[in-house]
């Protein structure tokens, strides 16, 4: 398993065992979430715009009305499409829904054991209707949590119609690359190049670059940029550190070049981003 990319932040579920988030990204190409994997199921239901996802199978686009499926232990990362994106995220641990019934043992246990995966993008009316009902139920403060749980079972039933039983093979094939990803993930602020990293791990540079893009969906340089920009966003919103210090921590010796890269990525300067995202830090 690609331990370097495992999401370590715990998800706090309510009494219905479902976590729901609504997200918007207005800037084309803005990072929605970096490459990661986790032990839970994640459904991304796009309302407006499009979501550019990348994973082990390459890059793919999720348009309005469609749902992206990330099965347990499946790597994925995403960016806003050309017109931005608005989407709902539903997270739940399949194990919590896997009880002693025959149906759960037959259909859900293989999902928990990573023996069954699902089509990455689903365009289906029954899926949309179930997700809309789940949103309404989750937003109803007087609801019975059992209603939410019932809809999750319904969604799992719909998902099974889009199953792919060879998804776990991709994970096994990529285990050998996990140390490389860990190395890059831990050293993104340093001066790294495909030539240096490929040589360190005994790969031909051309093969390394091709394999890296296949696994992450990005070129080596593009992925390094994504890691640095994600770190910059976090530091800008969560600390009071000077922009020059943040630039240095993200691997940029030249603060002007850092600001240029940041503005090209997000459409605004680091200072403006800080003001818009968390003005309290400037008081």
Buried (B, 14 or more C-beta within 10 A) or exposed (E): BBEBBEBEEEBEBEEBBBBBEEBBBEBBBBBBBBBBBBBBBBBBBBBBBBBBBBBBBEBBBBBBBBBBBBBBBBBBBBBBBEEBBBBBBBBBBBBBBBEEEEEBEEBBBBBBEBEBBBBBBBEBEEBBEBBEBBBEBBEEEEEEBEBBBBBBEBBBEBBBEBBEEEBBEBBEEBEEBBBBBBBBBEBBBEEBEBEEBBEEEEBEBEEBBEBBBBBBBBBBEBBBBBBBBBBBBEBBEEBEBEBBEBBBBBBBEEBEEBBEBBBEBBBBBBEEBBBEEEEEBEE
